[in-house]
Amino acid sequence: SYSSLKREMRNLSEECSLEPVTVSMAYVYFEKLVLQGKLNKQNRKLCAGACVLLAAKISSDLRKHEVKHLIDKLEERFRFNRRDLIGFEFTVLVALELALYLPENQVLPHYRRLTQQS
């Protein structure tokens, strides 16, 4: 289910010390893909992974090795191939029409929920 996928996204992000705002952005990307009908059984984990990766790249100044570590973790957790992930990153970018910087009102509800939970 989508909520269990989102939980995975959060857990993985915490393991990689990503900020709640990063997770919140990944959630917004993910929900936009869901609403666009882009997700199916085959690609939903790739979708989730690509959303986390893009959010991490945009919202935190990750060094090269940190990005690699994140990709390793995503690959391990969601059991997909990094080549597929990188390819899917582009698919997500196109679906989001390159609008990776999100208005605050889209990110805040998730952010509040995440920071209240921890």
DOSE-550147 format. One record per residue (C-alpha): x, y, z; residue number from 1. Coordinates in Angstrom, 1 decimal. Example, Ala and Ser with C-alpha at 12.3 -4.5 7.8 and 13.67 -1.06 7.14 Angstrom:
2
+--------+--------+--------+-----+
:      x :      y :      z :   n :
+--------+--------+--------+-----+
:   12.3 :   -4.5 :    7.8 :   1 :
:   13.7 :   -1.1 :    7.1 :   2 :
+--------+--------+--------+-----+
***
This chain:
118
+--------+--------+--------+-----+
:      x :      y :      z :   n :
+--------+--------+--------+-----+
:    0.0 :    0.0 :    0.0 :   1 :
:    1.0 :    3.6 :   -0.4 :   2 :
:    1.1 :    4.3 :    3.3 :   3 :
:    3.5 :    1.4 :    3.9 :   4 :
:    5.7 :    2.7 :    1.0 :   5 :
:    5.7 :    6.1 :    2.6 :   6 :
:    6.7 :    4.6 :    5.9 :   7 :
:    9.6 :    2.9 :    4.1 :   8 :
:   10.6 :    6.2 :    2.6 :   9 :
:   10.6 :    7.8 :    6.0 :  10 :
:   12.6 :    5.0 :    7.7 :  11 :
:   15.2 :    4.9 :    5.0 :  12 :
:   15.5 :    8.7 :    5.1 :  13 :
:   16.1 :    8.6 :    8.8 :  14 :
:   18.7 :    5.9 :    8.5 :  15 :
:   20.5 :    8.2 :    6.0 :  16 :
:   20.1 :   11.2 :    8.3 :  17 :
:   17.9 :   13.1 :    5.9 :  18 :
:   15.9 :   16.0 :    7.3 :  19 :
:   12.1 :   15.9 :    7.8 :  20 :
:   11.7 :   18.6 :    5.1 :  21 :
:   13.4 :   16.2 :    2.6 :  22 :
:   11.0 :   13.4 :    3.5 :  23 :
:    8.1 :   15.9 :    3.2 :  24 :
:    9.2 :   16.9 :   -0.3 :  25 :
:    9.6 :   13.3 :   -1.3 :  26 :
:    6.0 :   12.6 :   -0.1 :  27 :
:    4.7 :   15.5 :   -2.2 :  28 :
:    6.5 :   14.3 :   -5.3 :  29 :
:    5.2 :   10.8 :   -4.6 :  30 :
:    1.6 :   11.9 :   -4.2 :  31 :
:    1.7 :   14.0 :   -7.4 :  32 :
:    2.7 :   10.8 :   -9.2 :  33 :
:   -0.1 :    8.9 :   -7.6 :  34 :
:   -2.6 :   11.5 :   -8.6 :  35 :
:   -1.3 :   11.5 :  -12.2 :  36 :
:   -1.9 :    7.7 :  -12.3 :  37 :
:    1.8 :    7.1 :  -12.9 :  38 :
:    2.1 :    4.3 :  -10.3 :  39 :
:    1.6 :    0.6 :  -10.8 :  40 :
:    2.6 :   -2.5 :   -9.0 :  41 :
:    5.8 :   -2.8 :  -11.1 :  42 :
:    7.1 :    0.7 :  -10.6 :  43 :
:    5.8 :    2.0 :   -7.3 :  44 :
:    9.0 :    1.2 :   -5.4 :  45 :
:   11.1 :    2.8 :   -8.1 :  46 :
:    8.8 :    5.8 :   -7.8 :  47 :
:    9.2 :    6.0 :   -4.1 :  48 :
:   13.0 :    5.6 :   -4.4 :  49 :
:   13.3 :    8.3 :   -7.1 :  50 :
:   11.2 :   10.7 :   -5.1 :  51 :
:   13.5 :   10.3 :   -2.1 :  52 :
:   16.6 :   10.7 :   -4.2 :  53 :
:   15.4 :   13.8 :   -6.0 :  54 :
:   14.2 :   15.4 :   -2.7 :  55 :
:   17.6 :   14.6 :   -1.1 :  56 :
:   19.5 :   16.2 :   -4.0 :  57 :
:   17.3 :   19.3 :   -4.0 :  58 :
:   16.9 :   20.0 :   -0.3 :  59 :
:   20.2 :   18.9 :    1.2 :  60 :
:   23.7 :   19.6 :    0.1 :  61 :
:   24.8 :   16.0 :   -0.2 :  62 :
:   28.3 :   15.2 :   -1.1 :  63 :
:   29.0 :   12.6 :   -3.8 :  64 :
:   29.6 :    9.8 :   -1.4 :  65 :
:   26.4 :   10.6 :    0.5 :  66 :
:   24.4 :   10.4 :   -2.7 :  67 :
:   26.0 :    7.0 :   -3.5 :  68 :
:   25.3 :    5.8 :    0.1 :  69 :
:   21.6 :    6.9 :   -0.3 :  70 :
:   21.4 :    5.0 :   -3.7 :  71 :
:   23.0 :    1.9 :   -2.1 :  72 :
:   20.4 :    2.1 :    0.7 :  73 :
:   17.5 :    2.6 :   -1.7 :  74 :
:   18.6 :   -0.3 :   -3.8 :  75 :
:   18.9 :   -2.6 :   -0.8 :  76 :
:   15.6 :   -1.5 :    0.8 :  77 :
:   13.4 :   -1.4 :   -2.2 :  78 :
:   15.2 :   -4.2 :   -4.0 :  79 :
:   15.6 :   -2.6 :   -7.4 :  80 :
:   18.5 :   -2.0 :   -9.7 :  81 :
:   20.3 :    1.4 :   -9.5 :  82 :
:   20.3 :    1.7 :  -13.3 :  83 :
:   16.5 :    1.5 :  -13.2 :  84 :
:   16.4 :    4.0 :  -10.4 :  85 :
:   18.5 :    6.5 :  -12.3 :  86 :
:   16.3 :    6.0 :  -15.3 :  87 :
:   13.2 :    6.5 :  -13.2 :  88 :
:   14.6 :    9.7 :  -11.7 :  89 :
:   14.2 :   11.2 :  -15.1 :  90 :
:   10.6 :    9.9 :  -15.5 :  91 :
:    9.7 :   11.5 :  -12.2 :  92 :
:   11.3 :   14.8 :  -13.2 :  93 :
:    9.3 :   14.9 :  -16.4 :  94 :
:    6.1 :   13.9 :  -14.6 :  95 :
:    6.7 :   16.8 :  -12.1 :  96 :
:    7.4 :   19.1 :  -15.0 :  97 :
:   10.8 :   19.8 :  -13.4 :  98 :
:    9.0 :   21.6 :  -10.6 :  99 :
:   11.2 :   20.3 :   -7.8 : 100 :
:   11.1 :   23.4 :   -5.6 : 101 :
:    7.7 :   23.1 :   -3.9 : 102 :
:    5.6 :   25.8 :   -2.5 : 103 :
:    5.7 :   25.8 :    1.3 : 104 :
:    2.0 :   25.0 :    1.6 : 105 :
:    2.5 :   21.7 :   -0.1 : 106 :
:    5.4 :   20.6 :    2.1 : 107 :
:    4.3 :   22.0 :    5.5 : 108 :
:    1.5 :   19.5 :    6.4 : 109 :
:    3.8 :   16.5 :    5.9 : 110 :
:    6.6 :   18.3 :    7.7 : 111 :
:    4.4 :   19.1 :   10.7 : 112 :
:    3.2 :   15.5 :   10.9 : 113 :
:    6.7 :   14.1 :   10.7 : 114 :
:    8.2 :   16.4 :   13.3 : 115 :
:    5.3 :   15.8 :   15.7 : 116 :
:    5.8 :   12.0 :   15.4 : 117 :
:    9.4 :   11.9 :   16.2 : 118 :
+--------+--------+--------+-----+
***
